[in-house]
Amino acid sequence: AKVGYEIEHRSGKNVLVMKVDEKPWGPGYLNFKLTFEDDFSERSDFTFGAQYIYTDVTDKGGEWTVEAQLGSWKKVNTELYLPFDYDQKFFSAFGASWNNEIRQFSNIDTDASSLNLRAEYANYTGFAELGWNVRPWAVFNMGYRIQDGKIRLLVDGSKEDYRTYGPYWSFTYDDLDNFYFPSKGTYFSSEFGLIDAKTAFLNESESGYGSYYDVSLIQPWNLGRHSVVSILKSGGSDSEEILPINVQDLGGLFNLSGYHRYELNGRYSAFAGLIYRYRLFDNDFGAFSSPVYLGGSIERGGVWNHVSDMSWNSAISAGSVFIAIDSFLGPVYFGYGQSSHGDNSIYLSVGGGIQN
C-alpha cells in the first residue's frame, strides 16, 4: 500500500490527514509440507508439497490457491474463490485437480472369489460451486463435480476406466482455535453427493447411479497444559463397481496409526480416536512461540466392502506416541504407531497433523 499525508487547517486547528492507497493486488503466502513414513521392513513413503495462496484477486477479496505434491502420493490442485459481496456472505468457487496414489485392498469381491490387491488410482477432477458463509465459522456449499480416471491393478496391469458426474452438498462448522493443536472449539464437516458413473473393466462397460457421504467431527477439551481431542468420522458409497470409485481409506498417524496412508481401503469406513497432548515447553519468544508437546493416541476403525459388514468387532485397534512442535514452519510431528494386527510405522510430518 502507498501511504501519504498532509496537514490541513480546519477551524483554527492543524489536522493531520492520512491518505492510504491500497495496492490493487494482495499478498501471496507460500506454505510447505513434508511427510515420511517407514514400517521398518519393506515400505517407506514420503511426500513433499507446496501451497501458494494469492489473496485479493478481486476487490471483494477473491483468492487463488495452487498446490503441488510429489513423492509416494502425487497431487496438483488449483482453486479460485470469488465472493459476490464485500461482506463475503455469498461466493462461487471453481477448481481442478490431478491425483495419483497407490491403494491396497482386501476382500474385493469378484464373481469367483475375494482378492487382496494393490491398485494405482489416477484421476482428473473439476468442480464448480456456490456457497453461503452462514457465519464466519460456518459455510454451506452446493456444487457439481466431474471426474475422469483410471484404476490400474499392479498385479497384472488391467485397468478400470471411469467417468462420474453429479451434484453435491456440504456443510462445515469450524471454530477451533488451532486446527493442528486444538484446545477449544468444534470442527464438523459433512458432504453428501449423487453420482452418475460410467465404467469399463475387462472389455465390459457399465453405467449406474449411486450416492456417497462423508462426515467428520473433531472436539477438543483442555485443562491447563493437558488437552484431549476426540475424532469421529465415517464415509461410504453405495456404488457397485468392482473397484470402488468413491473409495474410503484409513492409515497414517492418528488415522489408524501403524499403517501407511492409503493402506486400508474400501467402500465404507468408520473411525474413532482420542489424542492426548501435554504442553511440555512454551518456548515463548515474544513475537512468536513454538510450544513443544508430548502425547499419545488410542484409535479404532476399519474399512468394509459392504455396509452390512460394518461392526465394532471387525474393526482394528491402534495407538501412537509422539512429540510435536507448533513451529513457525507449521506443525511438526514425530511419532510411532502400532496396530492390534502388528503393523507399525514411524512418522515424520512437517506442515501436517490431524487427518480429517
Beta strands, then each sheet from edge to edge (+ up, - down):
strand 1: 2-10
strand 2: 13-21
strand 3: 28-38
strand 4: 44-54
strand 5: 63-71
strand 6: 74-83
strand 7: 90-109
strand 8: 114-135
strand 9: 138-153
strand 10: 159-174
strand 11: 187-201
strand 12: 204-223
strand 13: 226-237
strand 14: 248-250
strand 15: 264-266
strand 16: 268-281
strand 17: 292-304
strand 18: 316-327
strand 19: 330-339
strand 20: 344-350
sheet 1: 1+ 2-
sheet 2: 3+ 4- 5+ 6- 7+ 8- 9+ 10- 11+ 12- 13+ 16- 17+ 18- 19+ 20- 3+
sheet 3: 14+ 15-
end
